[in-house]
Amino acid sequence: MRRFFFGSPAISSGADGDTDPLASVRRLHCAVRAAFHHGVNRDPLIELRAVSCRRTGAGVESCVADVSLAISPASVTVLAGADGCGKNLILELMGLIEVPDSGEIVFDGDGTNELTEDSRAELRSNRCGYVFDSPFLLSSFSVLENVAMPAFKISQVGPQAAQARTEDLIAFTGLSEFANAKNLPPALQHRVALARALVNDPAVVFVQNLDGFLEPQDVPAFRRLLHGVPARYGVAVVVSAGTGLPHAAGERRIEIAHGRVLDDILA
């Protein structure tokens, strides 16, 4: 299995005192993109148009019935509902993991229903990041190597650019002191997964079952990180969660029940 090394094990602390010009350019790019999304470009990033879908997994049926939604760039959206309500199926449809039985999914202005599986996979790899219930980290890799891996395997960027991206994200997620660690508690493992999801500069990151994979005391800090993603990186965040997750300022909350949109609230 290929390993990734950048020459120096030192991890910078982020913006303050950073001497890496590539890191500075990346932060400027992200700030401009975020400002552009917030101030000018409000066309939807993702649209579900009268989408219906029914799937069965592990003996449990999940369905979405005639759902129409639009997700804005550089925003935070929570899909909230009880187990089996269809929120995770909606998230998987938005993330191009599932294909609707009927209706249309539009990503950044382009229809996706007729894409081949290879084209869908390429779009997912280049434009989407994912944080699932399990972080799916490689146990033989350090934090730094886990975060950097997609930059090599998918973006195929050079070592210097990969280092700049990785160091910035490790600092953002509060993992600088653990950069070379391999065994972390679950709460920190999901921070690694978030950094990895962002390393290829996606348009959107999908987070599945936010209040299911973390202990209750760890949810607020991770949620604050998610709220910081649009402002710092210009990336939209879509989260699925149970009904017990309280509404937070600055996020849109879409209540799902029986495969349909029950309520749509912007704090």
C-alpha positions in Angstrom: 0.0 0.0 0.0 1.3 3.4 -1.0 2.4 5.8 1.8 2.6 9.5 1.6 5.4 11.6 3.0 6.0 15.3 2.6 9.6 15.6 3.7 9.0 17.4 7.0 6.8 16.1 9.8 6.1 19.6 11.1 2.5 20.8 10.9 1.8 24.5 10.7 -0.7 26.1 13.0 -2.7 27.6 10.2 -2.9 31.2 9.0 -0.7 32.8 11.6 2.9 32.7 10.8 2.5 30.4 7.8 5.4 30.8 5.4 4.1 28.4 2.8 2.9 30.5 -0.2 0.7 27.7 -1.6 -1.2 27.6 1.7 -1.7 31.4 1.6 -2.9 31.2 -2.0 -5.3 28.4 -1.1 -6.8 30.4 1.8 -7.3 33.4 -0.4 -9.0 31.2 -3.1 -11.3 29.8 -0.5 -12.2 33.2 1.0 -12.9 34.6 -2.4 -15.1 31.6 -3.3 -17.0 31.9 0.0 -17.6 35.6 -0.5 -18.7 35.1 -4.0 -21.2 32.4 -3.0 -22.6 34.5 -0.1 -22.8 37.7 -2.0 -23.4 37.1 -5.7 -24.1 33.5 -6.8 -27.2 32.2 -5.3 -28.2 29.7 -8.0 -28.8 26.3 -6.4 -25.9 24.0 -6.1 -28.1 20.9 -5.9 -31.8 20.5 -6.8 -34.1 17.6 -6.3 -37.1 18.0 -8.6 -40.1 15.9 -7.7 -37.8 13.0 -6.7 -39.2 9.7 -5.5 -37.1 6.7 -4.5 -37.7 3.5 -2.5 -34.8 1.3 -1.2 -34.5 -1.7 1.1 -31.4 -2.4 3.1 -30.7 -4.7 6.1 -34.4 -5.5 6.1 -35.5 -1.9 6.5 -37.4 0.0 3.8 -36.7 3.7 3.2 -38.6 5.9 0.8 -38.7 9.4 -0.6 -41.9 10.6 -2.1 -42.2 13.5 -4.5 -39.5 15.6 -2.8 -38.4 19.0 -4.3 -35.5 20.8 -2.6 -32.7 23.2 -3.5 -29.4 23.5 -1.7 -27.5 26.8 -1.9 -23.7 27.0 -2.2 -21.7 27.7 0.9 -24.7 26.9 3.2 -25.4 24.6 6.1 -28.5 22.4 5.8 -29.7 19.8 8.3 -32.1 17.0 7.2 -33.8 16.1 10.5 -36.1 13.2 11.3 -36.7 10.0 13.1 -35.0 6.7 12.0 -36.5 5.4 8.8 -38.0 8.8 7.8 -36.0 9.0 4.5 -33.5 11.6 5.6 -30.4 9.5 4.8 -31.9 8.4 1.5 -32.4 12.1 0.6 -28.7 12.7 1.6 -27.6 9.8 -0.6 -29.7 11.1 -3.5 -28.1 14.6 -3.2 -24.7 13.0 -2.9 -25.2 11.0 -6.1 -24.8 7.7 -4.3 -28.4 6.7 -5.2 -30.3 7.3 -8.4 -34.0 8.3 -8.1 -36.8 6.1 -9.3 -38.5 9.2 -10.7 -37.9 12.9 -10.8 -34.6 14.7 -11.5 -31.5 15.6 -9.6 -29.5 18.6 -10.9 -26.0 19.3 -9.7 -24.5 22.7 -10.3 -26.9 23.3 -13.2 -26.5 20.0 -14.9 -28.9 17.0 -14.9 -27.4 13.8 -13.5 -30.1 11.2 -14.2 -28.5 10.1 -17.5 -24.9 10.0 -16.3 -23.1 6.7 -16.6 -21.9 5.1 -13.4 -18.3 6.1 -14.2 -19.4 9.7 -14.8 -21.3 9.8 -11.5 -18.3 8.4 -9.7 -16.1 11.0 -11.2 -18.5 13.8 -10.2 -18.7 12.4 -6.7 -14.9 12.2 -6.4 -14.3 15.7 -7.7 -17.2 17.7 -6.3 -18.4 15.9 -3.2 -17.0 14.9 0.2 -18.5 12.5 2.6 -18.4 11.8 6.4 -20.2 8.6 7.2 -21.2 6.9 10.4 -17.9 5.1 10.4 -14.8 7.3 9.6 -13.2 4.6 7.4 -9.7 5.6 8.3 -6.7 3.4 7.4 -5.3 2.2 10.7 -1.8 1.9 9.4 -1.8 5.6 8.2 -1.2 8.6 10.4 -3.7 11.5 10.6 -1.7 13.4 8.1 -1.6 10.5 5.6 -5.3 9.7 6.0 -6.2 13.3 5.2 -3.7 13.6 2.3 -4.5 10.3 0.6 -7.4 11.6 -1.7 -5.2 14.5 -2.9 -2.8 11.9 -4.3 -5.3 9.3 -5.5 -8.0 11.6 -6.9 -6.7 15.1 -7.5 -3.2 13.8 -8.2 -1.6 17.0 -7.0 2.1 17.4 -6.3 3.6 16.9 -2.8 3.9 20.6 -2.1 0.3 21.4 -2.9 -1.0 18.3 -1.0 1.1 19.4 2.0 -0.4 22.9 2.0 -4.0 21.6 1.8 -3.5 18.9 4.4 -1.8 21.2 7.0 -4.5 23.8 6.6 -7.3 21.3 7.1 -5.5 19.6 10.0 -5.2 23.0 11.7 -8.8 23.9 11.0 -10.1 20.7 12.5 -7.9 21.1 15.6 -5.7 18.1 14.9 -2.3 19.6 14.6 -0.9 18.0 17.7 -2.2 14.6 16.5 -0.8 14.9 12.9 1.5 11.9 13.2 -0.8 9.8 15.5 -2.5 6.6 14.3 -4.9 5.7 17.1 -7.4 8.4 18.1 -10.7 8.4 20.0 -13.9 8.3 17.9 -14.6 12.0 18.2 -11.2 12.9 16.7 -11.4 10.2 14.1 -14.5 11.9 12.7 -12.5 15.2 12.6 -10.0 13.4 10.5 -12.8 12.2 8.2 -14.0 15.8 7.8 -10.6 17.1 6.9 -10.2 14.2 4.4 -13.6 15.1 2.9 -12.5 18.6 2.3 -9.0 18.0 1.0 -10.0 17.9 -2.7 -11.8 21.2 -2.5 -15.3 19.9 -3.1 -18.4 21.9 -3.7 -20.3 20.1 -0.9 -19.7 17.8 2.1 -22.3 15.4 3.2 -22.4 14.3 6.9 -24.5 11.2 7.8 -26.2 10.8 11.2 -24.3 13.6 13.0 -25.9 12.9 16.4 -25.5 9.1 15.8 -21.8 8.6 15.4 -20.7 11.0 18.2 -21.3 11.0 21.9 -23.7 13.8 23.0 -20.9 15.9 24.6 -18.9 15.8 21.4 -21.7 17.0 19.0 -21.5 20.8 19.7 -17.8 21.1 18.9 -18.1 19.1 15.7 -21.1 21.1 14.7 -19.2 24.3 15.2 -16.6 23.0 12.8 -19.3 22.2 10.2 -20.6 25.8 10.6 -17.1 27.1 9.9 -16.7 25.2 6.6 -18.8 27.5 4.3 -17.1 30.7 5.6 -13.6 29.4 5.4 -13.7 27.1 2.3 -16.8 28.2 0.4 -18.2 24.6 0.7 -21.8 23.7 1.3 -22.6 21.3 4.2 -25.6 18.9 4.2 -26.1 16.9 7.5 -28.6 14.2 8.4 -29.6 14.0 12.1 -32.3 12.8 14.5 -35.1 14.9 15.8 -33.2 15.5 19.1 -30.6 17.7 17.5 -31.5 21.3 18.4 -31.8 24.0 15.8 -28.8 26.2 15.5 -28.5 29.8 14.3 -27.2 30.2 10.7 -28.4 26.8 9.4 -31.4 25.7 7.4 -33.4 22.8 9.0 -35.5 20.6 6.9 -37.8 18.3 8.8 -38.5 14.9 7.1 -41.3 12.5 7.9 -42.5 9.5 6.0 -40.3 10.4 3.0 -41.7 13.9 2.6 -40.7 17.4 3.7 -42.7 18.3 6.8 -41.1 21.7 7.4 -38.3 23.9 6.1 -36.9 26.5 8.5 -34.0 29.0 8.2 -32.7 30.3 11.5 
